[in-house]
Amino acid sequence: MPRPHQRRRLILAAAPLTLAGLVLAGCATTQAVAAGSSTPSTDSSNTETAAVVDSDLSAAAVLAANADVTTVNDDEWSTSDAADITLTGSTASSDSDAVTVDGSTVTITAAGVFRLSGSLDGQIVVAAPDDAQVVLILDDADVTASDSPAITVTSADDVGLYLADGSSNSVSDASSYADDADANAAISSKADLTISGTGALDVSGNGNDGIASTDDLVILSGDITVDAVDDGLRGKDSLTVEGGTLDITAGGDALKSDQDADASQGFVVIAGGTVDLTSGDDGIAVATDAVITGGTVSITAGPDAATASDSAKGISAGVVVAIDGGDVTVDAADDAIHSNGSVGIGGGTVTVATGDDGIHADQRLEIRDGEVTVTGAYEGLEGTDIAVSGGTVDVTASDDGVNAAGASAGGEQDTGETLTISGGSVRVVSGGDSLDSNGSISVSGGTTVLSGPSDSGGQGALDANGTITIDGGEVLVAGTALVDPTGSQQWLAASASGSAGATVTVMDASGTVIATFEAGRDFSAVFYSGPALADGGSYTVAVDGATAATVTEGSNVAGGMGGPGGGGGGRRP
């Protein structure tokens, strides 16, 4: 049955843009913004479009903004009503008046439930009335087509593909299709298609895609393996995975929804199941939203695929990536998670490794809860506005760890980007700036531990073109260049050297430990801000138990960077 109606905001066409924004839907626009300069390949002289999205990035809010999804549920039909179709090599037989057999082509012309068993060197066609619901039960059925899809739905309202309990089924299609072929997948449907059951299905998409629907494609259950030359699973209007075990290998995108004519469609939802994706291009590619609320999702995009693309992303969305649950692991040649609009993470476990950005949003990147780990990246987290209010964030990056950039072409001026930490636990190990903003940095809660860079070279653990404000939480730094923050909370800085793995301890004048942390990189300076510091107090910094420095709160070390341009340190105003 159709799910509750869901409203949509925007469909984004990615193209160079130098004009003012264009309103596309009620609360969504596109606008021209200068490309960021966070990755080695970025050309800051160009401009690109970005989606302006609603402020609520929870999965529930994003789903509520999308169109209906049509599902054929198992309780809508009965196996006792099934008409048998017996497949016998180059032909088939059935007693049903709704089934015609012409050589090796079996055509179903009416609504109903049909059980297929045996082997066929030919094609199954569903050509039923536009209001018909058709259910195909695959019960040890093998269909091999030499010059067409194995299963084609040319007309129907809704189609269910049910994998009988304990059955093993397979479909294989033509090795190539004409460029203008009307159907070019091993299973191709022009109606809403739902796959369910507990049996197994092996799909060989030899000529193009594995399973494709021009409408909604829903996976409720089943053990499904797909090996496709191009896309693995493609639901043009939408693609939903609620359960089952999916093992998808694709030369193109593994999961895809590319409806670009309706702003309420073109989304992928994973709510459960085990999903293993290996792709030459993007693991998940959507015109609008990629939403994950449950299940186990593993993506390898590019590095281990035979037809790998250097721009292969793990998850690529035109509007929003929303992750509020599940266990997501990504290894991608390009960005692990990328949105032309925004990214919201409110739960689950996300672990990524990438040759470029770990998580990138052209607009807002927010982490409200969950566990987010970037094990290796050029830049860890990047967005125009970055907000961490909860959860656990652990980033390892060869350049900037967390980078608020994108609203301008660069320079030293404050261009309005924001990096805000108000809660949660943030740990960054970086070769460049640990926290970097072309605008401002604000810390008001949580625990932030920063390691890097080992050599300053114009880099710093905290680096902003605008203000760096600390009003709460704890900030612990083992790096090189230090800053003089503004804000209401006290801070200290010390010249103290050590190696990666060293334990840094901050003690008050009585010897009471008020902070301790482990350095992630070699360092020559230490910075700390926390609620236990007293204005103008004296403190000792120790490295691996040995006293390294005794300092006064609010005084920076000689040569410390004071913000934009690397000004000198000094007493806090």
N, C-alpha and C positions, 0 to 999 in steps of 0.2 A: 504494500500500500504506500501511497505517497507520504512523505514525511511532512511535518508542519511547514507551512510556507516560510521562506527565508528571504529577506530583502538584501539587495546588493548595492554597492556603491559605485564601483569603478572598473572599467577595463582599460588597461594602459597599452598603448602602442609604443614600443621603444624605438625612438628615432631621434636624430639630431634635431635640436630645437633652439632657435635664437629669439623667438617672439615671446610675447606675454602668454600667461597660462590660458587654457581653454577649459571651461566648465563642461564636464561630461555627465555628471549625475548630481543629485540633490546636495550631497555634502562631500563631493569629491571633485578635484580638479587636477589638471596637469600643469606644470609650470617649468620654466627654464631655470636650471641651476648649473653652476659651473662644475665641471668634473673635479673630483678630489685628486690629491696627489699622493695617495697613500701606498700605491703599489708601483713596482718598477715600470709597468707598461702604461701608466696613466699619462695622457696628454692633457695638461691643464689648460691648454688653449681652446679646447673644444667644450661644448655644452651638451647636456643630455636631459631627457625628461625624467621627472620623478613623480610618483603618485602621491597626492595628498590624501591621507586616509583618516578615518575616524580615530579619536583618541583612545578608545577602549580596544586594546589589542588582545583581550582574552579570547580563548577559543570559542567560548559560548557566544560572545558578541559577534565575532567574525562569522560563525555559522548562522547566526540569526539574520545576518545581512545577505545570505545567499539564497538561491532559488530552491524550489522543491526538488527532492530526489525521489525517483520512482523505483520501488523495490518489489520484486515478486517474492513474497514470503512463503515458506514451506506450508503454512497452515491455510493457504488460499486454494490448494488443490490436493488431490488424493491419488496415491499410487494405484489404488484399486480401480481408478477410472482409465488407467493407461491402456492405449492400444499398442500392440507389439509391432515393431518393425525389425525384421531379421535381415541382417546384412550378410551376403554370401558372395564375397569376392568381387566380381564385376557387375553384380546386380543385387536386388533385395526383394523382399516380399512382405505384404501386410494385408490384413483383412479389413482395414479401415477405409471407409469411403473418402476420408480426408487425406489419404496418401496415394500418390501416383508414382509409378516407377517407369522411367524411360531410359532403358539401358542402365548406365551406372549413375544416373541422377535420380535421387529420391526427393520428391517435392511434397511438402505438407501445406494444404490449402485452406485449413479451417482451424478454429480454436480447439484446444484440447490438450490432453496429456499423452505423450508418445514415448515408449520405451525402445531404445535402440541397443541392439546387441549384435556381436559378430564383427566381421571385417568387411570394409568396402574400399575398392579402388575407384573412387568416384567422388560425388558431392552430395551433401544434404542441403536442401533449399527450403526455407520457410517463406511462403508467399501467401500469407493469410490476410483476411480483411483488416482494415486499419484499426478496428476496435477489438481485435482478437487477442486473447492471452494464450500463448503457446508455451508449454513446458516440455522440454526434451530431457528424458532420463537417460543418461549414458550409463549403461550396465555392461561393462567389458566390451566397449565399442571402440573400434579403431577405424579411422577414416583417413585415407590418403588420396589427395587430389593432385593430378599432374599438371593441370592447366587452369586452376581456379582455387578459391578458398575451399577448405574442407567443409565448413559449415557457413552458409550464407543466409542472412535474414534480409529479404528484400522488402517485406511489408508485414506489419503486425503492430499491435499496440505495445504490448510488453512480452518479453520472452524470458523464460527461466531455463537455465541449464543446470540440471541436478545430477550430481555424481553419486551414483548408487553406493550404498554402504558396502565396503569391501571390494569395490570394483576398481579396475585399472583401465584407463582409457587414454587414447592418443588421437591427435589430429595433426596432419601435415599438409602443407599447401604447395602451390606451384613455386618453381625456383625463381621466377621473375614475372613482372607485370608490366603492361604498357603504362606509359606516364599518365594517361588519362583513364586508367582503369577505374571503374565505379566501385569495386571492392578489391582490397589488396592486403588482406590479413588472413591468417589461417582460420580464425573465426571472425567473421565480419557481420555486423548487425546495423541495420537502419532503424532499429527500434531500441527501447530501453532493454538492457540485458543484465540479468542477475545470475550469478553462479553460486550454487550452494551444494550441500551434501557432504558426506565424509569420505567419499572415494577419492581417487587420484586421477589427475589429468595432465598429460604431457603434450605440450604444444610446440610444434616446430614451425616458426614463421620464416620460411625459406626465401620468400620473395620480397617481404617488407615487414609488416607488423605481426605480432603474435595474436592478440585479441583486441579488437577495435569495435567501438560502438559510436555511431554519430550522435547518440543521445547520452543517457546515463549508463555507466557501467558500474555495477556493484558486486563486490565479492563478500559473501556472507560466511563461507566456510569452504573446506576442501583442501586437498593437497595438490597444489598447482605448480607445475614447472613450465617455464616458457623460455625458449631460445629463439630470438628473433634477429633478423638482419638489421632491422631499423628499431622501431619502438616496441617495447614489450607489451604493456597494457595501455590502451588509449581510450578514454571516455571523453569524447569531444565536449559534451556539455558538462560532465563531471565524472569523477572516478572516486569511488568509496570502497575502502577495505575495512570490514568490521570483524573479520576473523579468518581462520584458516592458516595454512602455511604456504607462502609464496616464495618461489626461487626463480628470479627473473634475470636472464642474461640478455642484454640488448646492445646492438651496435650503435643505436641512437639513444633516445631517452628510455629509461626503464619504465617509469610511470608518467603518464602525460594527460593533461587536459588543456586543450588549446582553443576553446571557443572564444573568439574575439569579436563576435557580433552582438553579444548580449552581456552586459556588465554584471549580471547576476549569476553567470555561469563560468566555466573554465577553471574549476577548482578541484583539488584532490584532498580527501579526508582519510586519515588512517586512525581508526578507533580501537583496533585490536588485531590479534593475530601475530604471526611471525613473518616478517617481510625481509627478504634478502635480495638486494639489488646490485647488479654489476652492469655498468653502462659505459659505452664509448663516449657518450655525451652526458647530459644531466641525469642524475639518479631520479629526481622528481622534478618535472618541468610543468609549470602552470601559468596560464594567462592571468589569473587573479590570485587566489589564495591557496597556500599549502597549510593544512591544519592537522596536527597530530595530538591526539588525546589519550592514546593507549597503544599497547602492543610493543613488540620489539622490532626495530627497524635498523637494518645494517646496509650501508651504501658504500660501494666502491665506484667512484666516478672518474674514469680516465686512466689512472696509473696502471691497472692490471687488465684493461680491456684491449683486445687486439686492434680495434679501430679507434683508439683513444683520441680525444680532442684535447688540445692544450687548454681550452676554455671550459672543460667539463666541470660542472658544479654539482655538489651533492644535492642540494635543494635550491631551486631557482623559481622565484615567484614574481609576478608582475605587480602585486599590490601588498599582500601581507603573508608573512610566515608566522603562524601561531602554534606554539608547542606548550601544552599544559599537562602533559602526561606521557607515559611510555618511556622506553629506553631507546635512544637514537644514537647510532654510531656512524660517523661519516669519515671517509678518506677520499679526498678529491684533489684533482690536479689544479683546479681554480678554487674559487671561494667554496667553502664547505656548505655554508648556508648563506643565501643571497636573496635580497628583496629590492626591487626597484622602488618600493614604498617603505614599509616598516617591518620590524621583527619584534614579536612579543613572546617571552618565555615565562610561564607562570607555574611550571612544575615539570616533573619527569627528570630524566637523566640524559644529558646531551654531551657527547664526547666527539671531538672533531680533530682531524689532522688535514693539512692543506698546503699547497704550494703558494697560496696567496692569502686572502683574508679568512680567518676562522669563521666569523659571523659578520656579515656586512649588510647594512641597511642604508639606502640612499637618504632616508629620513630618520625616523626614531628607532632606536634599539633599546628595548627595556627588558630587564630581568627582575621579575617580582619574586620568584621562588624557583626551586629545583636545583639541580647540580649541573653546572656548565663547565666543561673542561676542554681547553684547547691545548692539545699535547704538542703541537708544532705548527707554526704558521709564519708568514712574512709579517702580517699584522694580525693581532688576535681578535679584537672587537673593533668595528668601525661603523660610525653612523654620524649623521649631522647632530643629533641629540641623543645622548646615551644616558640612561638612568638605571641604576642598580638600587633596588629597595629591599631585596631579600635574597635568600638562596645562597649558594656557594659557587663562586667563580674562581677558576684556576686557569691562568693563561701563561703559556710559554711562546714567545715570539722572537724572531731574529731581528725585527725592527721594533716598531711601537707596539706596546702591549694592548692599550686601550686608546683609540684615536677618535676624537670628535672632530670630524672634518667633512667638507663637502659643500658648504654654503657659499664658498668663494673659490677663486682660483689660487689662493695662497697669499704669501706675504706675511709680514709681522704684525699687521693690524688685527684688532679684535673684530671678527666677522660674524659673531653671533652664535656660534656653535656652543653647545653646553655638554658638560660631563658632570653628572651628579651621582653621588653615592650617599644614600640615606639609610642604608641598612644592609644586612647580609655580611658575608665574608668574601673578600676579594684578595686573591694572591696573584701577583704578576712577576714573571721573570722575563726580562726583555734585553735585547741587544741595543735598542734605541730607547726613546722615552717610554717609561712605564705607563704613565698617564699623560696624554697629550691632547690639547684642545686648541683649535684655531680661535676659540672664544674663551670661555671661562671653565674653571674647575671648582666644584663645590662639594665638600664632605661634611655631612651633618650626623652621620651614624654609621654603625657597622664597624668592621675591622678590616683595614686595608694594609696589606703587606707587600712592599714593592722592592724588587731586587733588579738593579740595572740603571744605566749601563755601567760596565766596568771601566770604560774610558769615555770621558765626557764628549769631546769632539762636537760641542754644540748641543749635545743631548742631555737630558736630565730625567730623574725619576718622576718629577712633576714638572710639566712644561706647558704653559698657556700663554697665548697672545694677550689675553685679558687677565682678570683677577683669579687668584687661587685663594679660596676661602675655606677655612676649617672652623666649623662651629660645634662639632661634636664627633663622637666615634673615636676610633684609634687609627692613627696613620703611622706605620713603621717602615722606614726606608733604609736599605743598605745599598749605596750606589756611589756616585761621584758628585756631580753638581747638585747643590741644594738651593732651596728657594726660601724667601721670606713670605709666608702666607699672611693674608688678612683674616679677619674673623675673630670670634670671641674666645676661642680655645687656645690655651698656652701651648708652646712648642719648644723644642731644643734641637740643636745641631752640634755635631762633633766630628773632628778629624779622627777617624778610627779605621784601621785597615784589617782586612781578613779575607779568607778564601770562601768559595762556595761551600756551603755546609756548616760554616761557623755559626755558633750561637751568640747572638747579641743580647746583652742584658742592660736594662736601664734601672738604676737604683737611686733612691733619694739620699739625703745627707745622713740618715740614720742607718743606711745599708739595706733598707727594705726594697725588695724587688717590686717595681711597678709595671714592668713590661719585659718580655723576652720573646725572641723569634729567631728563626733560622734563615740565614742569608742564602739566596738562590744563586748568586754570582759573586765573583771577587769584587771587593769594594774598598773604597778609601774614605768614605764619609758615611755618617749615620744621622738620620733625622727621626724624631718622634714627636707626636702630638697625641695627648690623651687627657681625660678628665682628672687624672690624679696629679697632674703637674700644677705647681703653685707659681703664681706670677713672681718672677725674679728669683726663684729658688735655685739651689745648687744641686747638681745631679752628676752621677758617675756612670760612664758608659764602659762596659766590659765586653771583651771578645774572648770567647772560650774560657771564661773565668778570670782572665787577666785584665786589670784596669787599663783602658786605652785613653781615656780623657775624663777630665772633670770640667763641667760646663755650667753656664748660667742660662736659665730659661730665657728665651727671647733673643739670644745673641747668636748670629750665624758665624760660621767659620770663615777665615780669610779666604777670599777668592770664590766664595759661594755665589751662585747665580741668583739674581733677584727677580727674575721674570723675563719678559720679552727683551731680547737683545743681550741677555746675560749680565745684568747689572750686579754690582757688588752687594754683599750682605750687610747686615746691620741690625740694630735694635728694632723690635716691632713697634710701630707707631702707637 
